Amino acid sequence: MNKENAFGTVTGTAGATFPWWSTVVDAATGANQLMVGVLGLVVLGLTVRKMWLESQIASRRLREFDREH
């Protein structure tokens, strides 16, 4: 049995024994996309927060520097 036939047999067997495989794969793919999207928004939010905090610290240091000089 060559590779193509073995792959076809395994795929066909999986399809016959697990008929809703495509639905599960679609749901998992959708869940993965949702998770990536949510985590992307979290990372974006944390990045914006970090930049805002750094800006606040820089402003504070600049005001302190101006008062000293």
N, CA, C and O atoms as a Maestro MAE file, in Angstrom:
{
 s_m_m2io_version
 :::
 2.0.0
}

f_m_ct {
 s_m_title
 :::
 protein
 m_atom[276] {
  # First column is atom index #
  i_m_mmod_type
  r_m_x_coord
  r_m_y_coord
  r_m_z_coord
  i_m_residue_number
  s_m_chain_name
  s_m_pdb_residue_name
  s_m_pdb_atom_name
  i_m_atomic_number
  :::
  1 25 0.852 -1.178 0.000 1 A "MET " " N  " 7
  2 3 0.000 0.000 0.000 1 A "MET " " CA " 6
  3 2 0.896 1.238 0.000 1 A "MET " " C  " 6
  4 15 1.781 1.371 0.844 1 A "MET " " O  " 8
  5 25 0.658 2.144 -0.954 2 A "ASN " " N  " 7
  6 3 1.474 3.356 -1.010 2 A "ASN " " CA " 6
  7 2 0.877 4.439 -0.115 2 A "ASN " " C  " 6
  8 15 -0.191 4.263 0.471 2 A "ASN " " O  " 8
  9 25 1.590 5.565 -0.022 3 A "LYS " " N  " 7
  10 3 1.182 6.634 0.897 3 A "LYS " " CA " 6
  11 2 -0.189 7.207 0.576 3 A "LYS " " C  " 6
  12 15 -0.983 7.463 1.482 3 A "LYS " " O  " 8
  13 25 -0.475 7.410 -0.710 4 A "GLU " " N  " 7
  14 3 -1.755 8.004 -1.095 4 A "GLU " " CA " 6
  15 2 -2.920 7.104 -0.709 4 A "GLU " " C  " 6
  16 15 -3.941 7.576 -0.209 4 A "GLU " " O  " 8
  17 25 -2.759 5.810 -0.944 5 A "ASN " " N  " 7
  18 3 -3.831 4.871 -0.593 5 A "ASN " " CA " 6
  19 2 -4.002 4.781 0.917 5 A "ASN " " C  " 6
  20 15 -5.127 4.706 1.413 5 A "ASN " " O  " 8
  21 25 -2.894 4.786 1.650 6 A "ALA " " N  " 7
  22 3 -2.970 4.717 3.114 6 A "ALA " " CA " 6
  23 2 -3.660 5.958 3.660 6 A "ALA " " C  " 6
  24 15 -4.508 5.865 4.547 6 A "ALA " " O  " 8
  25 25 -3.296 7.118 3.130 7 A "PHE " " N  " 7
  26 3 -3.928 8.365 3.581 7 A "PHE " " CA " 6
  27 2 -5.419 8.364 3.248 7 A "PHE " " C  " 6
  28 15 -6.244 8.765 4.069 7 A "PHE " " O  " 8
  29 25 -5.753 7.918 2.055 8 A "GLY " " N  " 7
  30 3 -7.155 7.843 1.646 8 A "GLY " " CA " 6
  31 2 -7.938 6.877 2.514 8 A "GLY " " C  " 6
  32 15 -9.081 7.153 2.879 8 A "GLY " " O  " 8
  33 25 -7.329 5.741 2.849 9 A "THR " " N  " 7
  34 3 -8.006 4.759 3.698 9 A "THR " " CA " 6
  35 2 -8.242 5.316 5.092 9 A "THR " " C  " 6
  36 15 -9.328 5.171 5.653 9 A "THR " " O  " 8
  37 25 -7.227 5.949 5.642 10 A "VAL " " N  " 7
  38 3 -7.364 6.526 6.982 10 A "VAL " " CA " 6
  39 2 -8.397 7.638 6.978 10 A "VAL " " C  " 6
  40 15 -9.231 7.711 7.880 10 A "VAL " " O  " 8
  41 25 -8.351 8.500 5.980 11 A "THR " " N  " 7
  42 3 -9.309 9.601 5.882 11 A "THR " " CA " 6
  43 2 -10.720 9.067 5.698 11 A "THR " " C  " 6
  44 15 -11.652 9.537 6.350 11 A "THR " " O  " 8
  45 25 -10.880 8.107 4.833 12 A "GLY " " N  " 7
  46 3 -12.195 7.508 4.610 12 A "GLY " " CA " 6
  47 2 -12.724 6.819 5.847 12 A "GLY " " C  " 6
  48 15 -13.910 6.930 6.160 12 A "GLY " " O  " 8
  49 25 -11.859 6.104 6.560 13 A "THR " " N  " 7
  50 3 -12.269 5.431 7.788 13 A "THR " " CA " 6
  51 2 -12.676 6.452 8.841 13 A "THR " " C  " 6
  52 15 -13.674 6.271 9.538 13 A "THR " " O  " 8
  53 25 -11.906 7.515 8.953 14 A "ALA " " N  " 7
  54 3 -12.247 8.557 9.922 14 A "ALA " " CA " 6
  55 2 -13.578 9.198 9.571 14 A "ALA " " C  " 6
  56 15 -14.379 9.491 10.458 14 A "ALA " " O  " 8
  57 25 -13.819 9.416 8.297 15 A "GLY " " N  " 7
  58 3 -15.089 10.002 7.867 15 A "GLY " " CA " 6
  59 2 -16.263 9.083 8.134 15 A "GLY " " C  " 6
  60 15 -17.342 9.547 8.505 15 A "GLY " " O  " 8
  61 25 -16.068 7.777 7.950 16 A "ALA " " N  " 7
  62 3 -17.152 6.826 8.164 16 A "ALA " " CA " 6
  63 2 -17.426 6.639 9.658 16 A "ALA " " C  " 6
  64 15 -18.578 6.495 10.067 16 A "ALA " " O  " 8
  65 25 -16.382 6.641 10.456 17 A "THR " " N  " 7
  66 3 -16.571 6.399 11.891 17 A "THR " " CA " 6
  67 2 -16.906 7.673 12.649 17 A "THR " " C  " 6
  68 15 -17.393 7.607 13.778 17 A "THR " " O  " 8
  69 25 -16.662 8.803 12.066 18 A "PHE " " N  " 7
  70 3 -16.892 10.062 12.751 18 A "PHE " " CA " 6
  71 2 -17.563 11.015 11.766 18 A "PHE " " C  " 6
  72 15 -16.920 11.943 11.276 18 A "PHE " " O  " 8
  73 25 -18.858 10.800 11.464 19 A "PRO " " N  " 7
  74 3 -19.499 11.527 10.363 19 A "PRO " " CA " 6
  75 2 -19.601 13.030 10.581 19 A "PRO " " C  " 6
  76 15 -19.705 13.764 9.598 19 A "PRO " " O  " 8
  77 25 -19.579 13.519 11.791 20 A "TRP " " N  " 7
  78 3 -19.675 14.958 12.010 20 A "TRP " " CA " 6
  79 2 -18.314 15.593 12.222 20 A "TRP " " C  " 6
  80 15 -18.200 16.644 12.852 20 A "TRP " " O  " 8
  81 25 -17.295 14.954 11.699 21 A "TRP " " N  " 7
  82 3 -15.919 15.452 11.797 21 A "TRP " " CA " 6
  83 2 -15.799 16.864 11.232 21 A "TRP " " C  " 6
  84 15 -15.147 17.719 11.833 21 A "TRP " " O  " 8
  85 25 -16.417 17.112 10.094 22 A "SER " " N  " 7
  86 3 -16.318 18.428 9.458 22 A "SER " " CA " 6
  87 2 -16.932 19.504 10.344 22 A "SER " " C  " 6
  88 15 -16.404 20.614 10.412 22 A "SER " " O  " 8
  89 25 -18.032 19.202 11.024 23 A "THR " " N  " 7
  90 3 -18.657 20.163 11.930 23 A "THR " " CA " 6
  91 2 -17.739 20.472 13.106 23 A "THR " " C  " 6
  92 15 -17.616 21.625 13.519 23 A "THR " " O  " 8
  93 25 -17.097 19.439 13.643 24 A "VAL " " N  " 7
  94 3 -16.177 19.637 14.767 24 A "VAL " " CA " 6
  95 2 -14.981 20.477 14.330 24 A "VAL " " C  " 6
  96 15 -14.553 21.378 15.052 24 A "VAL " " O  " 8
  97 25 -14.449 20.184 13.164 25 A "VAL " " N  " 7
  98 3 -13.307 20.952 12.660 25 A "VAL " " CA " 6
  99 2 -13.704 22.405 12.431 25 A "VAL " " C  " 6
  100 15 -12.953 23.315 12.783 25 A "VAL " " O  " 8
  101 25 -14.878 22.632 11.846 26 A "ASP " " N  " 7
  102 3 -15.352 24.004 11.631 26 A "ASP " " CA " 6
  103 2 -15.536 24.736 12.957 26 A "ASP " " C  " 6
  104 15 -15.163 25.903 13.076 26 A "ASP " " O  " 8
  105 25 -16.103 24.066 13.946 27 A "ALA " " N  " 7
  106 3 -16.304 24.693 15.260 27 A "ALA " " CA " 6
  107 2 -14.959 24.996 15.912 27 A "ALA " " C  " 6
  108 15 -14.780 26.068 16.490 27 A "ALA " " O  " 8
  109 25 -14.014 24.063 15.826 28 A "ALA " " N  " 7
  110 3 -12.697 24.281 16.419 28 A "ALA " " CA " 6
  111 2 -11.978 25.418 15.715 28 A "ALA " " C  " 6
  112 15 -11.319 26.238 16.354 28 A "ALA " " O  " 8
  113 25 -12.106 25.464 14.394 29 A "THR " " N  " 7
  114 3 -11.471 26.539 13.634 29 A "THR " " CA " 6
  115 2 -12.083 27.875 14.010 29 A "THR " " C  " 6
  116 15 -11.369 28.859 14.199 29 A "THR " " O  " 8
  117 25 -13.411 27.912 14.118 30 A "GLY " " N  " 7
  118 3 -14.073 29.141 14.534 30 A "GLY " " CA " 6
  119 2 -13.672 29.543 15.941 30 A "GLY " " C  " 6
  120 15 -13.463 30.724 16.219 30 A "GLY " " O  " 8
  121 25 -13.563 28.552 16.838 31 A "ALA " " N  " 7
  122 3 -13.147 28.834 18.211 31 A "ALA " " CA " 6
  123 2 -11.714 29.355 18.234 31 A "ALA " " C  " 6
  124 15 -11.393 30.275 18.987 31 A "ALA " " O  " 8
  125 25 -10.865 28.770 17.416 32 A "ASN " " N  " 7
  126 3 -9.478 29.239 17.354 32 A "ASN " " CA " 6
  127 2 -9.420 30.675 16.842 32 A "ASN " " C  " 6
  128 15 -8.669 31.496 17.367 32 A "ASN " " O  " 8
  129 25 -10.208 30.973 15.823 33 A "GLN " " N  " 7
  130 3 -10.224 32.327 15.278 33 A "GLN " " CA " 6
  131 2 -10.753 33.306 16.316 33 A "GLN " " C  " 6
  132 15 -10.234 34.414 16.451 33 A "GLN " " O  " 8
  133 25 -11.789 32.898 17.051 34 A "LEU " " N  " 7
  134 3 -12.336 33.756 18.093 34 A "LEU " " CA " 6
  135 2 -11.305 33.988 19.188 34 A "LEU " " C  " 6
  136 15 -11.135 35.113 19.659 34 A "LEU " " O  " 8
  137 25 -10.614 32.919 19.596 35 A "MET " " N  " 7
  138 3 -9.613 33.035 20.645 35 A "MET " " CA " 6
  139 2 -8.464 33.940 20.193 35 A "MET " " C  " 6
  140 15 -7.993 34.775 20.965 35 A "MET " " O  " 8
  141 25 -8.018 33.780 18.967 36 A "VAL " " N  " 7
  142 3 -6.944 34.623 18.440 36 A "VAL " " CA " 6
  143 2 -7.403 36.075 18.392 36 A "VAL " " C  " 6
  144 15 -6.642 36.980 18.734 36 A "VAL " " O  " 8
  145 25 -8.641 36.299 17.971 37 A "GLY " " N  " 7
  146 3 -9.170 37.661 17.924 37 A "GLY " " CA " 6
  147 2 -9.254 38.293 19.296 37 A "GLY " " C  " 6
  148 15 -8.861 39.445 19.479 37 A "GLY " " O  " 8
  149 25 -9.769 37.539 20.274 38 A "VAL " " N  " 7
  150 3 -9.890 38.062 21.642 38 A "VAL " " CA " 6
  151 2 -8.510 38.320 22.233 38 A "VAL " " C  " 6
  152 15 -8.272 39.372 22.826 38 A "VAL " " O  " 8
  153 25 -7.607 37.370 22.074 39 A "LEU " " N  " 7
  154 3 -6.256 37.566 22.609 39 A "LEU " " CA " 6
  155 2 -5.547 38.716 21.907 39 A "LEU " " C  " 6
  156 15 -4.765 39.431 22.533 39 A "LEU " " O  " 8
  157 25 -5.806 38.903 20.628 40 A "GLY " " N  " 7
  158 3 -5.239 40.048 19.905 40 A "GLY " " CA " 6
  159 2 -5.730 41.360 20.484 40 A "GLY " " C  " 6
  160 15 -4.956 42.305 20.639 40 A "GLY " " O  " 8
  161 25 -7.026 41.422 20.806 41 A "LEU " " N  " 7
  162 3 -7.566 42.636 21.424 41 A "LEU " " CA " 6
  163 2 -6.970 42.868 22.809 41 A "LEU " " C  " 6
  164 15 -6.704 44.009 23.189 41 A "LEU " " O  " 8
  165 25 -6.759 41.788 23.566 42 A "VAL " " N  " 7
  166 3 -6.141 41.916 24.889 42 A "VAL " " CA " 6
  167 2 -4.731 42.470 24.751 42 A "VAL " " C  " 6
  168 15 -4.348 43.388 25.476 42 A "VAL " " O  " 8
  169 25 -3.963 41.917 23.827 43 A "VAL " " N  " 7
  170 3 -2.590 42.385 23.613 43 A "VAL " " CA " 6
  171 2 -2.598 43.843 23.153 43 A "VAL " " C  " 6
  172 15 -1.781 44.643 23.610 43 A "VAL " " O  " 8
  173 25 -3.504 44.185 22.264 44 A "LEU " " N  " 7
  174 3 -3.603 45.567 21.806 44 A "LEU " " CA " 6
  175 2 -3.940 46.505 22.968 44 A "LEU " " C  " 6
  176 15 -3.344 47.573 23.105 44 A "LEU " " O  " 8
  177 25 -4.894 46.096 23.796 45 A "GLY " " N  " 7
  178 3 -5.256 46.905 24.958 45 A "GLY " " CA " 6
  179 2 -4.099 47.080 25.927 45 A "GLY " " C  " 6
  180 15 -3.868 48.178 26.434 45 A "GLY " " O  " 8
  181 25 -3.374 46.003 26.185 46 A "LEU " " N  " 7
  182 3 -2.227 46.097 27.090 46 A "LEU " " CA " 6
  183 2 -1.123 46.974 26.500 46 A "LEU " " C  " 6
  184 15 -0.446 47.697 27.231 46 A "LEU " " O  " 8
  185 25 -0.944 46.910 25.195 47 A "THR " " N  " 7
  186 3 0.059 47.750 24.543 47 A "THR " " CA " 6
  187 2 -0.308 49.221 24.658 47 A "THR " " C  " 6
  188 15 0.544 50.057 24.958 47 A "THR " " O  " 8
  189 25 -1.578 49.536 24.419 48 A "VAL " " N  " 7
  190 3 -2.034 50.924 24.530 48 A "VAL " " CA " 6
  191 2 -1.868 51.405 25.965 48 A "VAL " " C  " 6
  192 15 -1.427 52.530 26.199 48 A "VAL " " O  " 8
  193 25 -2.221 50.552 26.929 49 A "ARG " " N  " 7
  194 3 -2.075 50.926 28.353 49 A "ARG " " CA " 6
  195 2 -0.608 51.195 28.699 49 A "ARG " " C  " 6
  196 15 -0.293 52.177 29.371 49 A "ARG " " O  " 8
  197 25 0.280 50.320 28.236 50 A "LYS " " N  " 7
  198 3 1.715 50.487 28.505 50 A "LYS " " CA " 6
  199 2 2.219 51.802 27.916 50 A "LYS " " C  " 6
  200 15 2.955 52.539 28.573 50 A "LYS " " O  " 8
  201 25 1.824 52.094 26.680 51 A "MET " " N  " 7
  202 3 2.274 53.335 26.048 51 A "MET " " CA " 6
  203 2 1.720 54.552 26.785 51 A "MET " " C  " 6
  204 15 2.424 55.548 26.950 51 A "MET " " O  " 8
  205 25 0.465 54.480 27.230 52 A "TRP " " N  " 7
  206 3 -0.128 55.587 27.977 52 A "TRP " " CA " 6
  207 2 0.606 55.799 29.297 52 A "TRP " " C  " 6
  208 15 0.890 56.938 29.667 52 A "TRP " " O  " 8
  209 25 0.917 54.711 30.015 53 A "LEU " " N  " 7
  210 3 1.655 54.831 31.276 53 A "LEU " " CA " 6
  211 2 3.048 55.410 31.050 53 A "LEU " " C  " 6
  212 15 3.503 56.255 31.821 53 A "LEU " " O  " 8
  213 25 3.724 54.957 29.996 54 A "GLU " " N  " 7
  214 3 5.049 55.500 29.696 54 A "GLU " " CA " 6
  215 2 4.956 56.990 29.370 54 A "GLU " " C  " 6
  216 15 5.833 57.762 29.756 54 A "GLU " " O  " 8
  217 25 3.917 57.395 28.672 55 A "SER " " N  " 7
  218 3 3.722 58.806 28.367 55 A "SER " " CA " 6
  219 2 3.494 59.611 29.646 55 A "SER " " C  " 6
  220 15 4.028 60.711 29.791 55 A "SER " " O  " 8
  221 25 2.712 59.073 30.562 56 A "GLN " " N  " 7
  222 3 2.455 59.749 31.826 56 A "GLN " " CA " 6
  223 2 3.742 59.903 32.639 56 A "GLN " " C  " 6
  224 15 3.994 60.960 33.217 56 A "GLN " " O  " 8
  225 25 4.541 58.860 32.679 57 A "ILE " " N  " 7
  226 3 5.815 58.908 33.412 57 A "ILE " " CA " 6
  227 2 6.752 59.924 32.778 57 A "ILE " " C  " 6
  228 15 7.399 60.694 33.487 57 A "ILE " " O  " 8
  229 25 6.833 59.934 31.449 58 A "ALA " " N  " 7
  230 3 7.700 60.887 30.760 58 A "ALA " " CA " 6
  231 2 7.234 62.316 31.008 58 A "ALA " " C  " 6
  232 15 8.064 63.205 31.198 58 A "ALA " " O  " 8
  233 25 5.928 62.554 31.011 59 A "SER " " N  " 7
  234 3 5.404 63.897 31.282 59 A "SER " " CA " 6
  235 2 5.743 64.340 32.696 59 A "SER " " C  " 6
  236 15 6.143 65.482 32.924 59 A "SER " " O  " 8
  237 25 5.577 63.425 33.641 60 A "ARG " " N  " 7
  238 3 5.902 63.741 35.035 60 A "ARG " " CA " 6
  239 2 7.381 64.080 35.189 60 A "ARG " " C  " 6
  240 15 7.733 65.052 35.857 60 A "ARG " " O  " 8
  241 25 8.240 63.284 34.574 61 A "ARG " " N  " 7
  242 3 9.687 63.546 34.664 61 A "ARG " " CA " 6
  243 2 10.047 64.870 34.009 61 A "ARG " " C  " 6
  244 15 10.909 65.591 34.512 61 A "ARG " " O  " 8
  245 25 9.405 65.203 32.899 62 A "LEU " " N  " 7
  246 3 9.680 66.461 32.214 62 A "LEU " " CA " 6
  247 2 9.255 67.643 33.078 62 A "LEU " " C  " 6
  248 15 9.980 68.634 33.166 62 A "LEU " " O  " 8
  249 25 8.088 67.551 33.718 63 A "ARG " " N  " 7
  250 3 7.653 68.632 34.608 63 A "ARG " " CA " 6
  251 2 8.611 68.790 35.780 63 A "ARG " " C  " 6
  252 15 8.949 69.910 36.162 63 A "ARG " " O  " 8
  253 25 9.053 67.660 36.357 64 A "GLU " " N  " 7
  254 3 10.004 67.732 37.468 64 A "GLU " " CA " 6
  255 2 11.320 68.344 37.007 64 A "GLU " " C  " 6
  256 15 11.929 69.128 37.735 64 A "GLU " " O  " 8
  257 25 11.760 67.992 35.809 65 A "PHE " " N  " 7
  258 3 12.994 68.537 35.277 65 A "PHE " " CA " 6
  259 2 12.861 70.055 35.061 65 A "PHE " " C  " 6
  260 15 13.781 70.816 35.360 65 A "PHE " " O  " 8
  261 25 11.701 70.479 34.537 66 A "ASP " " N  " 7
  262 3 11.464 71.911 34.309 66 A "ASP " " CA " 6
  263 2 11.455 72.700 35.623 66 A "ASP " " C  " 6
  264 15 11.940 73.830 35.670 66 A "ASP " " O  " 8
  265 25 10.917 72.118 36.670 67 A "ARG " " N  " 7
  266 3 10.887 72.786 37.972 67 A "ARG " " CA " 6
  267 2 12.284 72.940 38.541 67 A "ARG " " C  " 6
  268 15 12.589 73.944 39.183 67 A "ARG " " O  " 8
  269 25 13.128 71.959 38.310 68 A "GLU " " N  " 7
  270 3 14.499 72.009 38.845 68 A "GLU " " CA " 6
  271 2 15.365 73.014 38.105 68 A "GLU " " C  " 6
  272 15 16.291 73.578 38.687 68 A "GLU " " O  " 8
  273 25 15.080 73.245 36.831 69 A "HIS " " N  " 7
  274 3 15.957 74.115 36.028 69 A "HIS " " CA " 6
  275 2 15.275 75.356 35.652 69 A "HIS " " C  " 6
  276 15 15.861 76.202 34.977 69 A "HIS " " O  " 8
  :::
 }
 m_bond[275] {
  # First column is bond index #
  i_m_from
  i_m_to
  i_m_order
  :::
  1 1 2 1
  2 2 3 1
  3 3 4 2
  4 3 5 1
  5 5 6 1
  6 6 7 1
  7 7 8 2
  8 7 9 1
  9 9 10 1
  10 10 11 1
  11 11 12 2
  12 11 13 1
  13 13 14 1
  14 14 15 1
  15 15 16 2
  16 15 17 1
  17 17 18 1
  18 18 19 1
  19 19 20 2
  20 19 21 1
  21 21 22 1
  22 22 23 1
  23 23 24 2
  24 23 25 1
  25 25 26 1
  26 26 27 1
  27 27 28 2
  28 27 29 1
  29 29 30 1
  30 30 31 1
  31 31 32 2
  32 31 33 1
  33 33 34 1
  34 34 35 1
  35 35 36 2
  36 35 37 1
  37 37 38 1
  38 38 39 1
  39 39 40 2
  40 39 41 1
  41 41 42 1
  42 42 43 1
  43 43 44 2
  44 43 45 1
  45 45 46 1
  46 46 47 1
  47 47 48 2
  48 47 49 1
  49 49 50 1
  50 50 51 1
  51 51 52 2
  52 51 53 1
  53 53 54 1
  54 54 55 1
  55 55 56 2
  56 55 57 1
  57 57 58 1
  58 58 59 1
  59 59 60 2
  60 59 61 1
  61 61 62 1
  62 62 63 1
  63 63 64 2
  64 63 65 1
  65 65 66 1
  66 66 67 1
  67 67 68 2
  68 67 69 1
  69 69 70 1
  70 70 71 1
  71 71 72 2
  72 71 73 1
  73 73 74 1
  74 74 75 1
  75 75 76 2
  76 75 77 1
  77 77 78 1
  78 78 79 1
  79 79 80 2
  80 79 81 1
  81 81 82 1
  82 82 83 1
  83 83 84 2
  84 83 85 1
  85 85 86 1
  86 86 87 1
  87 87 88 2
  88 87 89 1
  89 89 90 1
  90 90 91 1
  91 91 92 2
  92 91 93 1
  93 93 94 1
  94 94 95 1
  95 95 96 2
  96 95 97 1
  97 97 98 1
  98 98 99 1
  99 99 100 2
  100 99 101 1
  101 101 102 1
  102 102 103 1
  103 103 104 2
  104 103 105 1
  105 105 106 1
  106 106 107 1
  107 107 108 2
  108 107 109 1
  109 109 110 1
  110 110 111 1
  111 111 112 2
  112 111 113 1
  113 113 114 1
  114 114 115 1
  115 115 116 2
  116 115 117 1
  117 117 118 1
  118 118 119 1
  119 119 120 2
  120 119 121 1
  121 121 122 1
  122 122 123 1
  123 123 124 2
  124 123 125 1
  125 125 126 1
  126 126 127 1
  127 127 128 2
  128 127 129 1
  129 129 130 1
  130 130 131 1
  131 131 132 2
  132 131 133 1
  133 133 134 1
  134 134 135 1
  135 135 136 2
  136 135 137 1
  137 137 138 1
  138 138 139 1
  139 139 140 2
  140 139 141 1
  141 141 142 1
  142 142 143 1
  143 143 144 2
  144 143 145 1
  145 145 146 1
  146 146 147 1
  147 147 148 2
  148 147 149 1
  149 149 150 1
  150 150 151 1
  151 151 152 2
  152 151 153 1
  153 153 154 1
  154 154 155 1
  155 155 156 2
  156 155 157 1
  157 157 158 1
  158 158 159 1
  159 159 160 2
  160 159 161 1
  161 161 162 1
  162 162 163 1
  163 163 164 2
  164 163 165 1
  165 165 166 1
  166 166 167 1
  167 167 168 2
  168 167 169 1
  169 169 170 1
  170 170 171 1
  171 171 172 2
  172 171 173 1
  173 173 174 1
  174 174 175 1
  175 175 176 2
  176 175 177 1
  177 177 178 1
  178 178 179 1
  179 179 180 2
  180 179 181 1
  181 181 182 1
  182 182 183 1
  183 183 184 2
  184 183 185 1
  185 185 186 1
  186 186 187 1
  187 187 188 2
  188 187 189 1
  189 189 190 1
  190 190 191 1
  191 191 192 2
  192 191 193 1
  193 193 194 1
  194 194 195 1
  195 195 196 2
  196 195 197 1
  197 197 198 1
  198 198 199 1
  199 199 200 2
  200 199 201 1
  201 201 202 1
  202 202 203 1
  203 203 204 2
  204 203 205 1
  205 205 206 1
  206 206 207 1
  207 207 208 2
  208 207 209 1
  209 209 210 1
  210 210 211 1
  211 211 212 2
  212 211 213 1
  213 213 214 1
  214 214 215 1
  215 215 216 2
  216 215 217 1
  217 217 218 1
  218 218 219 1
  219 219 220 2
  220 219 221 1
  221 221 222 1
  222 222 223 1
  223 223 224 2
  224 223 225 1
  225 225 226 1
  226 226 227 1
  227 227 228 2
  228 227 229 1
  229 229 230 1
  230 230 231 1
  231 231 232 2
  232 231 233 1
  233 233 234 1
  234 234 235 1
  235 235 236 2
  236 235 237 1
  237 237 238 1
  238 238 239 1
  239 239 240 2
  240 239 241 1
  241 241 242 1
  242 242 243 1
  243 243 244 2
  244 243 245 1
  245 245 246 1
  246 246 247 1
  247 247 248 2
  248 247 249 1
  249 249 250 1
  250 250 251 1
  251 251 252 2
  252 251 253 1
  253 253 254 1
  254 254 255 1
  255 255 256 2
  256 255 257 1
  257 257 258 1
  258 258 259 1
  259 259 260 2
  260 259 261 1
  261 261 262 1
  262 262 263 1
  263 263 264 2
  264 263 265 1
  265 265 266 1
  266 266 267 1
  267 267 268 2
  268 267 269 1
  269 269 270 1
  270 270 271 1
  271 271 272 2
  272 271 273 1
  273 273 274 1
  274 274 275 1
  275 275 276 2
  :::
 }
}
